[in-house]
Amino acid sequence: MFPHSSILGCPHFPPKHGQANGLLSVPVVFAQQQMTAPPFKNRNNLSPFPVNRHYDWKPVLHTAPQALSVPPVGMSRKRRSDDHGLYDLKRQRFSSPGCHERTSRVVTPSPTPQTIGARLRSESCGPSVSPLRSQQAGYAPALPGEPCHGIPDSFQAAATDKLSQQIMDLFQASQQQTDDLEKKELCRTQLQREIQRLFPYARLFLAGSSLNGFGSRSSDADLCLVVKEGNVNQRTDAVYILSLIQKLLYKLSYIDRPQLIRAKVPILKFRDKFSGVEFDLNVNNIVGIRNTFLLRSYAYTECRVRPVVLIIKKWAQHHGINDASRGTLSSYTLVLMVLHYLQTLSEPVIPCLQKDYAECFNPSMEIHLVPEGPKGIPPFKSKNQSTLGTLLLGFLKYFATEFKWEQQMISVREAEALPKPSCREWKDKFICVEEPFDRSNTARAVHERVQFDAIKAVFLKSWQLLQQKKDLNSILPVKVTIQTC
């Protein structure tokens, strides 16, 4: 399905009872103090997340781990007329449930590391299979219509005018290359090996723009560590786990500057010395894995989607409206805005995947099945023949003059501009963009009127300039942008 899966080198969780284990795996030996499990007759038929079995999970901080040497590697729907601060960018991607699922807050005593460890011992994942397959593969089959290399003919047909050609040139120069992804994957593979010394049953997933098809050469990498099926308390358990991993990373020669950020969704930031890639590691923010593969499916549904999204991200960055930590839009929110626009044209460029193929994006699907979920989606042929330049102009015009910010919410899940919900999380927000899975507001970082007005002004001014000059340089310096990729 996907040529660059988020579990490259990382096998699925072990099959459940009654399922055959078809994985080609390499035996993994864990120290006795790391894993103590009761004997079973058939260990190949264990559930990865046992409910009634308990494992003596004991994180072991080895005093002198051997540093790993990492070599450098180079359906038609018409449009209806009808708590912030630094690192909010990462928080808004994986946020608390929206007003649809609000629960009452219960005050509980702050747990200690001992109580956290005790609970995790009883909740940790089941027996582990090999952390690496016998080959680097994990490169899954391509999505329908997804090119492996080069530019498809249909893409050339969408770049027949000057503006469209400029978009294509910038896209080709800026898009993430195969070797960029391989560098990230190599580091992920090595880190999973090390982390499994602390958490033998954990899996490390690559997520975000590095994998969803909308990344550039300069994109950072998001990692999601899955330690168990279900939720993890982000204020206590996640911080505790990340603090253990931070101590581990200090001992690895190829990792630089591990920094624990205690945000709403805590992250561990660090840099791979060999590739220079910056990583953000979170714990059990599984919605990030789900939306990675949803966005990836959209990215390769139609050949024009990726170029338009990447140029809009570069444009927003150039104009200073692409930084949620400063009260503007995150890259994730911008992608959802583009997808919404392409869905709601009178002749849609892309379908509504969650409506048309609900079984492929079931929010309760077990996480190890998520990468394979969209494999049965057939190719989509849009009747909309607009060029890249026309789509870019249309996007700017839509949000500059047509979209009703005060009344409407952007929903990719429904492929509509829905009425803004009346609950507290939504009614006082200037921009409302629904997260497709947990239905929270991904644009909640835009909390000040001055920032909202600035965003609208950039949309309006850019649309007017581009409409007049039909030259991408009027809103984004192409050569400078290529040089900084």
For each residue, the residues with C-beta under 8 A, 3 or more apart:
1: 5 140 141 142 143 371 372 374 375
2: 5 139 140 141 142 143 146 293 296 371
3: 139 140 141 142 146 148
4: 8 139 178 181 185 211
5: 1 2 8 138 139 140 211 371
6: 205 206 207 211 289 292 293 371
7: 10 11 12 138 203 205 206 368 371
8: 4 5 136 137 138 139 185 188 189 206
9: 131 132 133 136 137 138 185 188 189 192
10: 7 131 132 138 188 189 192 203 204 205
11: 7 23 25 129 130 131 132 133
12: 7 15 23 368 369
13: 48 49 125 126 129 203 366 367 368
14: 21 44 46 47 48 126 127 128 129
15: 12 19 20 21 44 45
16: 19 45 47 48
17: 45 46 47
18: 45
19: 15 16 45
20: 15
21: 14 15 44 45 129
22:
23: 11 12 129 130 133
24: 133 134
25: 11 129 130 133 134
26: 130 132 133 134
27: 130
28: 128 129 130 131 196
29:
30: 34 35 128 196 200
31: 34 35 60
32: 35 36
33: 36 58 60
34: 30 31 58 60 197 200
35: 30 31 32 55 56 57 127 128 200
36: 32 33 55 56
37: 40 53 55 56 127
38: 53
39:
40: 37 43 46
41:
42: 45 46
43: 40 46 127
44: 14 15 21
45: 15 16 17 18 19 21 42
46: 14 17 40 42 43 50 126 127
47: 14 16 17 50 51 126
48: 13 14 16 125 126 201 229 368
49: 13 125 126 228 229 230
50: 46 47 53 55 126
51: 47
52:
53: 37 38 50 126
54: 121 122
55: 35 36 37 50 121 122 124 126
56: 35 36 37 121
57: 35 117 120 121 124 199 200
58: 33 34 117 121
59: 117 198 199 244
60: 31 33 34 197 198
61: 198 244 247 248
62: 65 197
63:
64: 251
65: 62 194 197 248 251 252
66:
67: 251 252 253 254
68: 190 193 194 252 253 254
69: 253 254
70: 186 187 190 254 272 274
71: 274
72: 183 274 275
73: 179 182 183 186 275
74: 179
75: 348 351 352 356
76: 347 348 383
77: 343 344 348 352 415 416
78: 344 346
79: 344 345 346 416 417
80: 344 416 417
81:
82: 404 407 408 417 419
83: 264 444
84: 88 327 444 445 447
85: 88 325
86: 261 263 325
87: 90 91 261 263 267 325
88: 84 85 91 92 263 324 325 445
89: 92 93 323 324 325 330 331 445
90: 87 93 94 261 263 265 267 280 282
91: 87 88 94 95 263 264 265 324
92: 88 89 95 324 330 332 333 440 441 442 443 444 445
93: 89 90 208 265 285 288 291 330 332 442
94: 90 91 265 282 285 287 288 438
95: 91 92 264 265 435 438 440 441 442 444
96: 264 438 440
97: 100 101 102 103 438 439 440
98: 101 102 421 423 425 426 434 435 438 439 440 441
99: 102 421 423 424 425 426
100: 97 421 439
101: 97 98 438 439
102: 97 98 99 423 425
103: 97
104:
105:
106:
107:
108: 111
109:
110: 236
111: 108 115 116 119 236
112: 115 116
113: 116 117 240
114: 117 118
115: 111 112 118 119
116: 111 112 113 119 120 236 237 240
117: 57 58 59 113 114 120 121 240
118: 114 115 121 122
119: 111 115 116 122 123 237
120: 57 116 117 123 124 227 228 237 241
121: 54 55 56 57 58 117 118 124
122: 54 55 118 119
123: 119 120 228 230
124: 55 57 120 121 199 201 227 228
125: 13 48 49 128 201 202 203 226 227 228 229
126: 13 14 46 47 48 49 50 53 55 201
127: 14 35 37 43 46 201
128: 14 28 30 35 125 131 196 200 201
129: 11 13 14 21 23 25 28
130: 11 23 25 26 27 28 133
131: 9 10 11 28 128 192 193 196
132: 9 10 11 26 189 192 193
133: 9 11 23 24 25 26 130 136 137 138
134: 24 25 26
135:
136: 8 9 133 139 185
137: 8 9 133
138: 5 7 8 9 10 133 185
139: 2 3 4 5 8 136
140: 1 2 3 5 371 372 375
141: 1 2 3 375
142: 1 2 3 146 147 148 300
143: 1 2 146 296 297 300 301 374 377
144: 300 377 378 379 380
145: 152 300 301 302 303 379 380
146: 2 3 142 143 300
147: 142 150 151 152 303
148: 3 142
149:
150: 147
151: 147 155 156 168 172
152: 145 147 155 156 303
153: 156 157
154: 157 158 303
155: 151 152 158 159 168 303 304 307
156: 151 152 153 159
157: 153 154 160
158: 154 155 164 168 303 304 307 386 387 388
159: 155 156 164 165 167 168 387 388
160: 157 164 165 387
161: 164 165 387 389 470
162: 165 166 389 470 471
163: 166 167 387 388 389 392 393 466 470 471 472
164: 158 159 160 161 167 168 387 388 389 390
165: 159 160 161 162 168 169
166: 162 163 169 170 471 472 473 478
167: 159 163 164 170 171 307 308 311 388 389 392 472
168: 151 155 158 159 164 165 171 172 307 388
169: 165 166 172 173 478 482
170: 166 167 173 174 310 311 314 472 476 478 481 482
171: 167 168 174 175 306 307 310 311
172: 151 168 169 175
173: 169 170 482 485
174: 170 171 216 217 310 314 481 482 485
175: 171 172 215 216 217 306 310
176: 180 181 209 210 215 216 217 219
177: 180 181 217
178: 4 181 182
179: 73 74 182 183
180: 176 177 183 184 215 217 219
181: 4 176 177 178 184 185 210 211
182: 73 178 179 185 186
183: 72 73 179 180 186 187 272 274 275 277
184: 180 181 187 188 206 210 221 275 277 279
185: 4 8 9 136 138 181 182 188 189 206
186: 70 73 182 183 189 190 275
187: 70 183 184 190 191 221 254 272 274 275 277 279
188: 8 9 10 184 185 191 192 204 206 221 223
189: 8 9 10 132 185 186 192 193
190: 68 70 186 187 193 194 254
191: 187 188 194 195 204 223
192: 9 10 131 132 188 189 195 196 202 203 204
193: 68 131 132 189 190 196 197
194: 65 68 190 191 197 248 252
195: 191 192 198 199 202 204 225 245 248
196: 28 30 128 131 192 193 199 200 201 202
197: 34 60 62 65 193 194 200 248
198: 59 60 61 195 202 244 245 248
199: 57 59 124 195 196 202 225 227 241
200: 30 34 35 57 128 196 197
201: 48 124 125 126 127 128 196 227 228
202: 125 192 195 196 198 199 225 226 227
203: 7 10 13 125 192 225 226 368
204: 10 188 191 192 195 223 224 225 226
205: 6 7 10 223 224 225 226 289
206: 6 7 8 184 185 188 210 211 221 222 223
207: 6 210 211 212 222 223 224 288 289 292
208: 93 211 212 215 219 220 221 222 288 292 332
209: 176 212 214 215 216 219 220 222 331
210: 176 181 184 206 207 215 219 220 221 222
211: 4 5 6 181 206 207 208 215 292 296
212: 207 208 209 215 291 292 293 295 296 299 335
213: 295 296 298 299 300 305 306
214: 209 295 299 306 309 310 313 331 335
215: 175 176 180 208 209 210 211 212 219
216: 174 175 176 209 219 310 313 314 485
217: 174 175 176 177 180 485
218: 484 485
219: 176 180 208 209 210 215 216
220: 208 209 210 277 278 279 280
221: 184 187 188 206 208 210 277 278 279 280
222: 206 207 208 209 210 279 280 282 288
223: 188 191 204 205 206 207 279 280 281 282
224: 204 205 207 281 282 283 284 285 286 288 289
225: 195 199 202 203 204 205 241 245 281 282 283 284
226: 125 202 203 204 205 229 284 286 289 367
227: 120 124 125 199 201 202 232 241 283 284
228: 49 120 123 124 125 201 232 284
229: 48 49 125 226 366 367
230: 49 123 284
231: 284
232: 227 228 237 238 241 283 284
233: 236 237 238
234: 237 238 239 264 265 266 283
235: 238 239
236: 110 111 116 233 239 240
237: 116 119 120 232 233 234 240 241 283
238: 232 233 234 235 241 242 265 266 282 283 284
239: 234 235 236 242 243 260 262 266
240: 113 116 117 236 237 243 244
241: 120 199 225 227 232 237 238 244 245 283
242: 238 239 245 246 260 266 267 268 281 283
243: 239 240 246 247 260
244: 59 61 198 240 241 247 248
245: 195 198 225 241 242 248 249 258 268 281
246: 242 243 249 250 258 259 260 268
247: 61 243 244 250 251
248: 61 65 194 195 197 198 244 245 251 252
249: 245 246 252 255 258 268 270
250: 246 247 255 258
251: 64 65 67 247 248
252: 65 67 68 194 248 249 255
253: 67 68 69 273
254: 67 68 69 70 187 190 272 273 274
255: 249 250 252 258 270 271 272 273
256: 270 271 272 273
257: 269 270 271
258: 245 246 249 250 255 268 269 270
259: 246 268 269 270
260: 239 242 243 246 266 267 268 269
261: 86 87 90 266 267 268 269
262: 239 266
263: 86 87 88 90 91 266 267
264: 83 91 95 96 234
265: 90 91 93 94 95 234 238 282 285
266: 234 238 239 242 260 261 262 263 282 283
267: 87 90 242 260 261 263 280 281 282
268: 242 245 246 249 258 259 260 261 280 281 282
269: 257 258 259 260 261 278 279 280 281
270: 249 255 256 257 258 259 278 279 281
271: 255 256 257 276 277 278 279
272: 70 183 187 254 255 256 275 276 277 279
273: 253 254 255 256 276
274: 70 71 72 183 187 254
275: 72 73 183 184 186 187 272
276: 271 272 273
277: 183 184 187 220 221 271 272
278: 220 221 269 270 271
279: 184 187 220 221 222 223 269 270 271 272
280: 90 220 221 222 223 267 268 269
281: 223 224 225 242 245 267 268 269 270
282: 90 94 222 223 224 225 238 265 266 267 268 285 288
283: 224 225 227 232 234 237 238 241 242 266
284: 224 225 226 227 228 230 231 232 238
285: 93 94 224 265 282 288 289
286: 224 226 289 290 367
287: 94 290 291 435 437 438
288: 93 94 207 208 222 224 282 285 291 292
289: 6 205 207 224 226 285 286 292 293 367 370
290: 286 287 293 294 361 363 365 367 370 437
291: 93 212 287 288 294 295 332 435 436 437
292: 6 207 208 211 212 288 289 295 296
293: 2 6 212 289 290 296 297 361 370 371 373 374
294: 290 291 297 298 353 354 361 436 437
295: 212 213 214 291 292 298 299 335 339
296: 2 143 211 212 213 292 293 299 300 374
297: 143 293 294 300 301 353 360 361 374 377
298: 213 294 295 301 305 339 350 353
299: 212 213 214 295 296 305 306 309
300: 142 143 144 145 146 213 296 297 305 306
301: 143 145 297 298 305 350 351 353 380
302: 145 305 342 349 350 380 382
303: 145 147 152 154 155 158 306
304: 155 158 307 308 349 386 388 391
305: 213 298 299 300 301 302 308 309 338 339 342 349 350
306: 171 175 213 214 299 300 303 309 310
307: 155 158 167 168 171 304 310 311 388
308: 167 304 305 311 312 338 342 388 391 392 395
309: 214 299 305 306 312 313 334 335 338 339
310: 170 171 174 175 214 216 306 307 313 314
311: 167 170 171 307 308 314 315 392 472 476
312: 308 309 315 316 334 338 392 395
313: 214 216 309 310 316 317 322 331 334 335
314: 170 174 216 310 311 317 318 476 481
315: 311 312 318 319 462 475 476
316: 312 313 319 321 322 329 334 458
317: 313 314 320 322
318: 314 315 475 476 477 481
319: 315 316 322 458 462 475
320: 317 323 326 328
321: 316 328 329 454 455 458
322: 313 316 317 319 328 329 330 331 334
323: 89 320 326 328 329 330
324: 88 89 91 92 327 328 329 330 333 445
325: 85 86 87 88 89 445
326: 320 323 451
327: 84 324 445 446 447 448 451
328: 320 321 322 323 324 445 446 451 454 455
329: 316 321 322 323 324 333 334 337 431 443 445 446 455
330: 89 92 93 322 323 324 333 334 442 443 445
331: 89 209 214 313 322 334 335
332: 92 93 208 291 335 336 442
333: 92 324 329 330 336 337 431 433 442 443
334: 309 312 313 316 322 329 330 331 337 338
335: 212 214 295 309 313 331 332 338 339
336: 332 333 339 340 410 412 433 434 436 442
337: 329 333 334 340 341 395 399 410 433
338: 305 308 309 312 334 335 341 342 395
339: 295 298 305 309 335 336 342 343 350 412
340: 336 337 343 344 410 411 412 415 417 433
341: 337 338 344 345 394 395 398 399
342: 302 305 308 338 339 345 348 349 350 391
343: 77 339 340 348 349 350 351 352 412 415
344: 77 78 79 80 340 341 348 415 416 417
345: 79 341 342 348 349 384 394
346: 78 79
347: 76 382 383 384
348: 75 76 77 342 343 344 345 351 382 384 415
349: 302 304 305 342 343 345 382 384 386 391
350: 298 301 302 305 339 342 343 380 382
351: 75 301 343 348 355 356 380 415
352: 75 77 343 355 356 412 413 414 415
353: 294 297 298 301 356 357 360 361 374 377
354: 294 357 358 361 412 413 436
355: 351 352 358 413 414 415
356: 75 351 352 353
357: 353 354 360 361 374 376 377
358: 354 355 361 362
359: 362
360: 297 353 357 373 374 375 376 377
361: 290 293 294 297 353 354 357 358 365 373 374 436
362: 358 359 365 373
363: 290 437 438
364:
365: 290 361 362 369 370 373
366: 13 229 369 370
367: 13 226 229 286 289 290 370
368: 7 12 13 48 203 371
369: 12 365 366 372 373
370: 289 290 293 365 366 367 373
371: 1 2 5 6 7 140 293 368
372: 1 140 369 375
373: 293 360 361 362 365 369 370
374: 1 143 293 296 297 353 357 360 361 377
375: 1 140 141 360 372
376: 357 360
377: 143 144 297 353 357 360 374
378: 144
379: 144 145
380: 144 145 301 302 350 351
381:
382: 302 347 348 349 350 385
383: 76 347
384: 345 347 348 349
385: 382
386: 158 304 349 390 391 394
387: 158 159 160 161 163 164 390 391
388: 158 159 163 164 167 168 304 307 308 391 392
389: 161 162 163 164 167 392 393 470
390: 164 386 387 393 394
391: 304 308 342 349 386 387 388 394 395
392: 163 167 308 311 312 388 389 395 396 466
393: 163 389 390 396 397 463 466 467
394: 341 345 386 390 391 397 398
395: 308 312 337 338 341 391 392 398 399
396: 392 393 399 400 459 462 463 466
397: 393 394 400 401 402 463 467
398: 341 394 395 401 402 403
399: 337 341 395 396 402 403 456 459
400: 396 397 456 459 460 462 463
401: 397 398 460 463
402: 397 398 399
403: 398 399 408 410 417
404: 82 407 408 417
405: 408 430 431 452 456
406: 420
407: 82 404 419 420
408: 82 403 404 405 417 418 419 420 432
409: 417 418 419 420 421 426 432 433 434
410: 336 337 340 403 417 432 433 434
411: 340 414 415 416 417 418 434
412: 336 339 340 343 352 354 415 434 436
413: 352 354 355 434 436 439
414: 352 355 411 418
415: 77 340 343 344 348 351 352 355 411 412
416: 77 79 80 344 411
417: 79 80 82 340 344 403 404 408 409 410 411
418: 408 409 411 414 434
419: 82 407 408 409
420: 406 407 408 409 426 427 432
421: 98 99 100 409 425 426 427 432
422: 426 427
423: 98 99 102 426 427
424: 99 427 428
425: 98 99 102 421 429 440 441 444
426: 98 99 409 420 421 422 423 429 432 441
427: 420 421 422 423 424
428: 424
429: 425 426 432 441 443 444 446 447
430: 405 443 446 447 449 451 452
431: 329 333 405 443 446 452 455
432: 408 409 410 420 421 426 429 441 443
433: 333 336 337 340 409 410 441 442 443
434: 98 336 409 410 411 412 413 418 439 440 441 442
435: 95 98 287 291 438 439 440 441 442
436: 291 294 336 354 361 412 413 439
437: 287 290 291 294 363
438: 94 95 96 97 98 101 287 363 435
439: 97 98 100 101 413 434 435 436
440: 92 95 96 97 98 425 434 435 444
441: 92 95 98 425 426 429 432 433 434 435 444
442: 92 93 95 330 332 333 336 433 434 435
443: 92 329 330 333 429 430 431 432 433 446
444: 83 84 92 95 425 429 440 441 447
445: 84 88 89 92 324 325 327 328 329 330
446: 327 328 329 429 430 431 443 451 452 455
447: 84 327 429 430 444 451
448: 327 451 452
449: 430 452 453
450: 453 454
451: 326 327 328 430 446 447 448 454 455
452: 405 430 431 446 448 449 455 456
453: 449 450 456 457
454: 321 328 450 451 457 458
455: 321 328 329 431 446 451 452 458 459
456: 399 400 405 452 453 459 460
457: 453 454 460 461
458: 316 319 321 454 455 461 462
459: 396 399 400 455 456 462 463
460: 400 401 456 457 463 464
461: 457 458 464 465
462: 315 319 396 400 458 459 465 466 475
463: 393 396 397 400 401 459 460 466 467
464: 460 461 467 468
465: 461 462 468 469 474 475
466: 163 392 393 396 462 463 469 470 471 472 474 475
467: 393 397 463 464 470
468: 464 465 474
469: 465 466 474
470: 161 162 163 389 466 467
471: 162 163 166 466 474
472: 163 166 167 170 311 466 475 476 478
473: 166 476 477 478
474: 465 466 468 469 471
475: 315 318 319 462 465 466 472
476: 170 311 314 315 318 472 473 481
477: 318 473 480 481
478: 166 169 170 472 473 481 482
479: 482 483
480: 477 483 484
481: 170 174 314 318 476 477 478 484 485
482: 169 170 173 174 478 479 485
483: 479 480
484: 218 480 481
485: 173 174 216 217 218 481 482
